[in-house]
Amino acid sequence: QSINPGETRPVKIDLNSATLDELMALPKIGQVTAQRIIDYRVKHGGFKTVDELINVKGIGEKTIERLKNEVSIEHGN
């Protein structure tokens, strides 16, 4: 089995622009939690830090630690 060069390094998912499907691809994030992340993002104008996920219902410290290597925060606009 060969791995495509583009698959060797996964790209981090930006919490401030990720779609529902992208969020659901994260470990331990289902559809309900993914929608809560989007709802929080819309209500609060985006995430400033990954640790802010603690304010999303259903996400605890262990999940945040697991996600830190999977997500990023882009500060656009």
C-alpha positions as CSV (number, residue, x, y, z in Angstrom):
1,Q,0.0,0.0,0.0
2,S,1.3,3.4,-0.9
3,I,0.3,6.7,0.7
4,N,-0.3,9.7,-1.4
5,P,2.1,12.5,-0.6
6,G,-0.8,14.8,0.3
7,E,-2.1,12.3,2.9
8,T,1.1,12.1,4.9
9,R,0.5,15.4,6.7
10,P,-3.1,16.1,7.6
11,V,-4.1,19.7,7.5
12,K,-5.5,21.2,10.7
13,I,-9.1,22.2,10.5
14,D,-9.8,25.9,11.2
15,L,-12.5,26.1,13.9
16,N,-13.6,29.5,12.5
17,S,-14.3,28.3,9.0
18,A,-14.9,24.5,9.2
19,T,-18.1,23.0,7.8
20,L,-20.4,20.7,9.7
21,D,-18.9,17.7,7.8
22,E,-15.3,18.8,8.5
23,L,-16.1,19.1,12.3
24,M,-17.8,15.7,12.3
25,A,-14.6,14.2,10.9
26,L,-12.8,15.1,14.1
27,P,-12.3,12.5,16.8
28,K,-15.2,12.2,19.3
29,I,-17.2,15.0,17.5
30,G,-20.6,13.9,16.2
31,Q,-23.3,15.9,14.4
32,V,-24.8,17.4,17.5
33,T,-21.5,18.6,18.9
34,A,-20.4,19.8,15.5
35,Q,-23.5,21.9,15.2
36,R,-23.0,23.3,18.7
37,I,-19.4,24.4,17.7
38,I,-20.9,26.2,14.7
39,D,-23.6,27.8,16.8
40,Y,-21.1,29.0,19.3
41,R,-18.9,30.3,16.6
42,V,-21.7,32.3,15.0
43,K,-23.0,33.6,18.3
44,H,-19.6,34.7,19.6
45,G,-18.0,35.9,16.4
46,G,-15.6,33.0,16.1
47,F,-13.1,31.3,18.4
48,K,-10.0,33.1,19.7
49,T,-8.4,30.0,21.2
50,V,-8.9,26.2,21.0
51,D,-9.4,26.2,24.7
52,E,-12.6,28.2,24.1
53,L,-14.2,24.9,23.1
54,I,-14.7,24.2,26.8
55,N,-17.7,26.6,26.5
56,V,-19.4,24.3,24.0
57,K,-21.8,21.8,25.6
58,G,-20.5,18.3,25.3
59,I,-16.8,19.2,25.0
60,G,-14.6,18.6,28.0
61,E,-10.9,19.1,28.7
62,K,-9.9,15.6,27.5
63,T,-11.6,16.2,24.1
64,I,-9.9,19.6,23.8
65,E,-6.5,18.0,24.5
66,R,-7.3,15.4,21.8
67,L,-8.3,18.1,19.3
68,K,-5.3,20.5,19.8
69,N,-3.3,18.6,17.2
70,E,-6.3,18.5,14.8
71,V,-7.6,22.0,14.8
72,S,-6.3,25.6,14.5
73,I,-7.7,29.1,14.8
74,E,-7.3,31.4,11.9
75,H,-7.7,35.1,12.7
76,G,-9.1,36.5,9.5
77,N,-11.2,39.6,8.8
